Amino acid sequence: MNSILDSTDGDQLVPFSVPLAEAQKRVSNWINADPASDTLNPAQMRAFVVNRMDFKELLEQHDTEFIRLYIGMEDVKDTHKRRPCVLLVSAVRQGDIDPKAPDPDLIVDLIGTKKPKIDASEEDYHVFDFSKPCPTYCDEDSPLFVRSSTGEGC
């Protein structure tokens, strides 16, 4: 696993695989967020930076044809705040796992221990959070960087 910037200390490089239960909690935090609360602020969730090598490593997992990205909100340690995150998983066409599947073109996530191909050995697929949110990792000179009308963000 490549090293990435740790979500709790922007200066520390650590590998970052997310347990499935934690990934589910983060996605649930996003799906069930209260739009009227301070935890859901689009100016604080405008973009994400992901290291090229981390994408490459994810794509090199056995049988990965696609990468699915889930939006989540991670609880920030020792605070009552959350930070936005993107959770990434390998994905494959269902027909590559089960040739008799009713919808062989359906793209399904590879999470946990799976045997993607009938003649293959089992693989252990992980959920990853390689993302660093903008803000604070922003390119304010990008043509896609739109300033908030309230001045929030970078």
N, C-alpha and C positions, 0 to 999 in steps of 0.2 A: 504494500500500500504506500502510495506517495504521501509525503508530508504536506499538510496544509496549515493555514492559519487557524489556530484554535478559536472557537466561538467565544470563549470566556476571557481570553487574553490575546489581543490582536498581534502581539509580538512573538508568541510562541508557536512553533511548528510541530504539529502532532498528526498522526493518522486519525481518521474520523469515520468510523462505521457506526450507524445508529441501530440499536436494537429495535426489532419490529414493534414492540409495545410502545416505545418512545416515539417512533415514526408515526404510529397511529394517533398518539396523543397530540403531536404537532399538527397533523392534518385536521384532527378534530378541533383543535384550538382555532384554526383558520376558518373552517366550515361553520363553526358555531359562534364565531366572534360577534359581539354586539356592535353594529355599525355606529351606534351613538356614543360608544365609549372611546377613550383615548387609546385603547390597544389596537384599533384598526384605523391607521392613518396612511392613506395612499402616498403622501409625500415621504413617508419613512419606508416605503416598500416599492420604490420605483424601478430598481434593477438589481441584478446579482452578477458578481464576478465569479467565474469558475476557472480554475487553472487548466490549461490545455492537457497537461499530463494526467490529470485526474479523469478528464473525459476519455482520454486514450485508454487508460487502465480499465475504466468501466466498459468501454466498447470491446476490450480484449477478453472480458469474461466469456467463458465457454457458451456458445450458441446465441450470443447477444446480436440481435438484428436491429433493435431500436433502443432508445433510452426514453423512459417516461419520466416526466418531471411533475412532482406534486408540490403545491404551495403549502407552507405550514408556518406556524408561529411557535418558536421555542421559548420556554420559560427561561429567563435570565437568572442564573444562580444567585441566591441571597438577595433577590429584589422581588418586587411585585410586577415587574415589567416583562414584556416579551419582545423578542426580536424576530423579524421575518426570516424565513429560510426556504430553500428549495431542496426537496428530497429527490434523489435520483435513483432509479432502479433499471436493471436490464429488462428488456422485454423481447418477446418472440411471437411469431404467428402460432396460433393454437394448433394448427395442422402439423407443425414441427414437433409438438409434444405428443399429440394424439392424431395420427392420420385419419382416424374415423370420427373426429370431432364434427358436430353438426355445422359449425361455422369455422372451417379451417383458416380463414383469413382474419379472424378476430385476433387482435394483438393483446396478449396477456403478459402480466408481470412475472418475472422470475425472482421469487423471494423465498428464502429458506432452502431446504434441501429438496432438490428436484432431480429428476432423471429426464432431461428434455427430449432426448431421442431414445427410441426403443433399445438400440444396441449400445447406448452410452452408459458410462458409470455416473453415479450420483454426483451432483455438484452442489456446493453451498453458496447460494446467492445472497448478497447483502443489500441493505438500504443504505445509501450514502448521503451525507450532507457535506458537500464540498463548497457550499456557497458562502460568499461574503456579501452582505447587503449594501446597497447604495441608498442612503448614506450609511456609512462613511466612505465606502470605496466607490467614489463617483468620478466620472469624467465630465466636469462642468462645461467643457468646451465641445462636447458631443452635440451633433445636431438633434439628437433624440433626448437630450437633457432639457426638459421643460421645467421652468421655474414655477413653483407653487404661487398661487395668487396671494397666499398668506405669508410667503417668505419662509415657510418651513422647509426643512431638508438641508441639503449641503449648503 
